[in-house]
């Protein structure tokens, strides 16, 4: 496990090291009254920034499959007396226990979706995300472009925005936004895309 700047353990490479969290959160245009979920939170740096800067009183969920990530988020919660943070250890395609149907306004997944493809659980993941998001709620997915480049997951594990649009459409989630110029500067251009879906 690696140790990012915030001192939290992360199973993989923390996106804090190469993605601008301010750029990502600006895309979401949070108003301050949302219930928010960082799904696949990793070291938790985005969830922590949301709590400290965007949603100081509203509920923020941090969800990750790795117990170390959730343990560290619990430590952060206790040390900072944060009352609006709920940390859940869960494998998203298998279900996020403790989160009710249509209870989340905004779900964010950064560098998470290629993992669902790798485990062949894309449909199950989207079904669970559709379950927890409110009607008119948003799911934002930021992941690597489907390019054959050295950095990031293997090319075959990557999805295109069009792939995701087709996948989400099956769960009555419509595309409302796409930014294909976001992320890290690499020789081929910007490394990522961010696509947003809304529950109809």
C-alpha positions as CSV (number, residue, x, y, z in Angstrom):
1,X,0.0,0.0,0.0
2,X,1.2,3.5,-0.7
3,X,1.0,6.5,1.6
4,X,-0.4,9.6,-0.1
5,X,0.2,13.1,1.2
6,X,-2.8,13.0,3.5
7,X,-1.3,10.0,5.4
8,X,-4.1,7.7,4.4
9,X,-3.3,4.3,3.0
10,X,-4.4,3.5,-0.5
11,X,-4.6,0.1,-2.2
12,X,-3.6,1.6,-5.6
13,X,-2.1,4.8,-6.7
14,X,-3.9,7.7,-5.1
15,X,-5.3,10.1,-7.7
16,X,-4.3,12.9,-5.4
17,X,-0.9,12.6,-6.8
18,X,-1.8,13.3,-10.4
19,X,-5.4,14.6,-10.7
20,X,-6.7,18.0,-9.5
21,X,-9.5,17.5,-7.0
22,X,-10.6,21.1,-7.4
23,X,-11.0,20.6,-11.1
24,X,-13.1,17.5,-10.5
25,X,-15.3,19.0,-7.8
26,X,-15.9,22.2,-9.9
27,X,-17.4,19.9,-12.5
28,X,-20.0,18.7,-10.0
29,X,-21.2,22.3,-9.2
30,X,-22.3,21.3,-5.7
31,X,-24.8,23.7,-4.1
32,X,-24.1,22.8,-0.5
33,X,-27.4,21.0,0.3
34,X,-26.7,17.6,-1.4
35,X,-26.1,14.1,0.1
36,X,-22.8,13.1,-1.5
37,X,-21.0,9.8,-2.0
38,X,-17.4,9.3,-2.9
39,X,-17.7,5.7,-4.3
40,X,-14.4,4.0,-4.4
41,X,-12.9,6.7,-2.1
42,X,-9.4,5.3,-1.9
43,X,-7.4,7.5,0.4
44,X,-10.5,9.7,0.9
45,X,-8.9,13.0,-0.2
46,X,-12.0,14.0,-2.3
47,X,-14.5,13.1,0.4
48,X,-12.5,15.0,3.0
49,X,-12.3,18.1,0.7
50,X,-16.1,17.9,0.1
51,X,-16.7,17.8,3.9
52,X,-14.3,20.6,4.6
53,X,-15.1,23.0,1.8
54,X,-18.5,22.1,0.2
55,X,-20.9,20.2,2.4
56,X,-19.9,21.0,6.0
57,X,-23.2,19.8,7.5
58,X,-24.8,17.5,4.9
59,X,-24.2,13.8,4.8
60,X,-21.1,12.6,3.0
61,X,-20.5,8.9,2.3
62,X,-17.1,7.4,1.7
63,X,-17.3,3.9,0.3
64,X,-14.4,1.6,-0.5
65,X,-13.8,-2.2,-0.8
66,X,-10.5,-2.0,1.1
67,X,-10.8,-2.1,4.9
68,X,-7.6,0.0,5.3
69,X,-9.2,2.9,3.5
70,X,-12.3,2.8,5.7
71,X,-10.2,2.4,8.8
72,X,-8.3,5.6,7.9
73,X,-11.4,7.5,7.2
74,X,-12.8,6.5,10.6
75,X,-9.6,7.8,12.1
76,X,-10.1,11.1,10.3
77,X,-13.7,11.3,11.4
78,X,-12.8,10.7,15.1
79,X,-9.8,13.0,15.2
80,X,-11.7,15.9,13.6
81,X,-15.0,15.3,15.3
82,X,-16.8,15.0,11.9
83,X,-20.4,14.1,12.4
84,X,-21.7,14.2,8.8
85,X,-19.3,11.5,7.4
86,X,-20.5,7.9,7.0
87,X,-17.8,5.4,6.0
88,X,-18.8,2.1,4.5
89,X,-16.6,-0.9,3.5
90,X,-18.4,-2.4,0.5
91,X,-17.9,-4.0,-2.9
92,X,-20.2,-1.7,-5.0
93,X,-21.5,-4.3,-7.5
94,X,-22.4,-6.6,-4.5
95,X,-24.4,-3.9,-2.9
96,X,-23.7,-1.0,-0.5
97,X,-25.4,-2.0,2.8
98,X,-26.8,0.7,4.9
99,X,-27.6,3.0,2.0
100,X,-31.3,3.3,1.2
101,X,-33.0,3.4,-2.2
102,X,-32.9,6.8,-3.8
103,X,-31.0,8.4,-0.9
104,X,-28.0,10.1,-2.6
105,X,-28.0,13.3,-4.6
106,X,-24.5,13.0,-6.2
107,X,-22.3,10.0,-6.6
108,X,-18.7,10.4,-7.8
109,X,-16.5,7.6,-9.0
110,X,-12.9,8.6,-9.9
111,X,-10.7,5.9,-11.5
112,X,-13.1,3.2,-10.2
113,X,-15.1,2.1,-13.3
114,X,-12.3,0.2,-15.0
115,X,-12.2,-2.0,-11.9
116,X,-15.8,-3.0,-12.6
117,X,-14.9,-3.9,-16.1
118,X,-11.9,-5.9,-14.9
119,X,-14.1,-7.9,-12.6
120,X,-16.9,-8.2,-15.2
121,X,-19.4,-6.5,-13.0
122,X,-20.3,-3.5,-15.0
123,X,-24.1,-4.1,-15.1
124,X,-24.2,-5.0,-11.4
125,X,-22.3,-1.8,-10.5
126,X,-24.6,0.5,-12.5
127,X,-27.7,-1.3,-11.1
128,X,-26.5,-0.6,-7.6
129,X,-25.6,3.1,-8.4
130,X,-29.1,3.5,-10.0
131,X,-30.7,2.1,-6.8
132,X,-29.0,4.5,-4.4
133,X,-29.3,7.7,-6.4
134,X,-32.3,9.9,-6.1
135,X,-34.7,10.7,-8.9
136,X,-33.0,13.6,-10.8
137,X,-29.8,12.8,-8.9
138,X,-26.4,12.6,-10.6
139,X,-23.7,10.0,-11.1
140,X,-20.4,11.3,-12.2
141,X,-17.8,8.9,-13.6
142,X,-14.2,10.0,-14.3
143,X,-11.9,7.5,-15.8
144,X,-9.1,6.9,-18.2
145,X,-9.7,7.5,-21.9
146,X,-9.7,4.2,-23.9
147,X,-6.3,4.9,-25.3
148,X,-3.3,2.4,-25.5
149,X,-0.9,4.4,-23.4
150,X,1.6,3.3,-20.7
151,X,0.0,5.0,-17.7
152,X,-3.2,3.7,-16.2
153,X,-5.0,0.4,-16.5
154,X,-4.6,-2.0,-19.5
155,X,-6.4,-0.8,-22.6
156,X,-8.9,-3.6,-22.6
157,X,-10.1,-2.6,-19.1
158,X,-11.0,0.9,-20.2
159,X,-14.4,2.1,-21.4
160,X,-15.3,4.9,-23.8
161,X,-17.9,7.5,-22.9
162,X,-20.1,5.9,-25.5
163,X,-19.7,2.5,-23.8
164,X,-20.8,4.0,-20.5
165,X,-23.7,5.9,-22.1
166,X,-25.1,2.6,-23.4
167,X,-24.5,0.9,-20.1
168,X,-26.3,3.5,-18.0
169,X,-29.1,3.9,-20.4
170,X,-30.2,0.3,-19.5
171,X,-30.9,1.6,-16.0
172,X,-32.8,4.7,-17.0
173,X,-29.8,7.0,-16.5
174,X,-29.4,9.5,-19.2
175,X,-26.2,11.3,-20.1
176,X,-26.4,15.0,-19.2
177,X,-22.7,16.1,-19.5
178,X,-19.4,15.0,-20.9
179,X,-16.0,16.6,-20.6
180,X,-13.3,14.9,-22.6
181,X,-10.6,17.4,-21.7
182,X,-9.9,16.7,-18.1
183,X,-7.2,15.0,-16.0
184,X,-3.5,14.8,-16.4
185,X,-1.5,16.2,-19.3
186,X,0.1,13.3,-21.1
187,X,1.8,13.4,-24.6
188,X,-1.5,12.2,-26.2
189,X,-3.6,15.0,-24.6
190,X,-5.7,15.0,-21.4
191,X,-5.7,11.6,-19.7
192,X,-9.3,11.3,-18.6
193,X,-12.9,12.0,-19.4
194,X,-15.7,12.9,-17.0
195,X,-19.3,11.9,-17.9
196,X,-22.4,12.6,-15.8
197,X,-25.7,10.8,-15.8
198,X,-29.0,11.7,-14.3
199,X,-31.7,9.4,-13.0
200,X,-35.0,9.9,-14.9
